[in-house]
Amino acid sequence: MRITAIPKMTVVLHDDRVHPWQPIDGLTVQGRHLLAKMAIRQAEECSLQRAVDAFVERYELLRRLRPDDFGASVRSADVDE
């Protein structure tokens, strides 16, 4: 499955690094973890290991900041339709 282009994830604004993660966050909270990792890898043009590491860091942040978005209805990370 091909992921539609996602803009580079890191841009510099006001001397701080800003991460426009919305499309990847959406995949993450929907339980579409494989697609989220693929999107990170495509956007950053990085190794699979770096994409997995970035995903884990972001997932943990989202679980803290948006716990209500992770409901019982979230599909398994192994199932991407």
Rosetta blueprint (number, residue, H / E / L):
1 M L
2 R L
3 I L
4 T L
5 A L
6 I L
7 P L
8 K L
9 M L
10 T L
11 V E
12 V E
13 L E
14 H L
15 D L
16 D E
17 R E
18 V E
19 H L
20 P L
21 W L
22 Q H
23 P H
24 I H
25 D H
26 G H
27 L H
28 T H
29 V H
30 Q L
31 G L
32 R L
33 H H
34 L H
35 L H
36 A H
37 K H
38 M H
39 A H
40 I H
41 R H
42 Q H
43 A H
44 E H
45 E L
46 C L
47 S L
48 L H
49 Q H
50 R H
51 A H
52 V H
53 D H
54 A H
55 F H
56 V H
57 E H
58 R H
59 Y H
60 E H
61 L H
62 L H
63 R H
64 R H
65 L H
66 R L
67 P H
68 D H
69 D H
70 F L
71 G L
72 A L
73 S L
74 V L
75 R L
76 S L
77 A L
78 D L
79 V L
80 D L
81 E L
